[in-house]
């Protein structure tokens, strides 16, 4: 009887731990309100930006968040995004 009670309590604790872990998972990364773009997508091209400065802000932001050049805005890999834009 004691062993059964122990196993039941242990099982309840495991279930509670799993539920708590699931509740803390953020499945949909989203940019902060001040973020220039969402590094997780949808995919962006230089033609999606009006100016070089706008594309550069997105490029710099995604690099600072650890995504790197996720949208391939820096074709020649010189650190300058969408050089052809005004």
N, C-alpha and C positions, 0 to 999 in steps of 0.2 A: 504494500500500500504506500509506504514511504517513497519507494523508488518510483512508483507511478506518478505520485504527486510531484516529485522532483523533475521528472521528464516532462510533465505537462507544463510546469512553470518555465522550464528551460525552452520548450517549444514556443510558449507565449512570448518570451523575451526575444527570441529570434524573429518571430513574426513582427513584433513591434519595431525592432531594429530595421528590418527590411522596409516596412511601411515608412518609417521616418526617413530612411535614405532615399526612397522614391519621391517623397514630398520635397526634398531639397534639391532635386535635379532640375536644372534649367535646360529644357530641350530645344529651345529656340533662341539662339543668341540674337540680340538686337542692339543696334547702336544706341549710345546715349543721345539725348535730345540735341546735344551740340555737335555730334559726330557729322562729318561731311559726307559720309556714305556708309553703307552696311557692308563690311568686309566679308560677310558670309554669303552675300549675293543679294539679288540676282547679278549675273555677270555684267560688267560695264566695259565699254569701249571708249576710245577717245571721242568718238562722235556723240557720246552721251553727255559730254561736258561742253559748256558754252565757251569757256576760256581755259588757258593753260593753268592759271592760278587755281581754278576750281579743281581741275584734275590733279594738280600737284598736292592740294590739301588732302584729297582722298588717298593718293599714293602715300604721302607721308604718314597719314593717320593709320592706314592699314599696316605699314611697316612698323610703326610704333606699337601696334597691338600684337605683333608677332606673326602676322599673316604673310609678310613679305610683299612682293609685287603680285598679289593674287589676281589682279585683272590684266596683268601684262601691259601696263600703261607706259613702261619704260623700255621701249624696244631695243635700244642700244646699250642699256644697262649702265648709263652714266649718272643716274640719280635724278634725271629730269624727265618728268612725265609729259606725254603728249606735246612734244616740242613744236609740232606743226600748228597748234591752236594759238589764237591771238592772245 
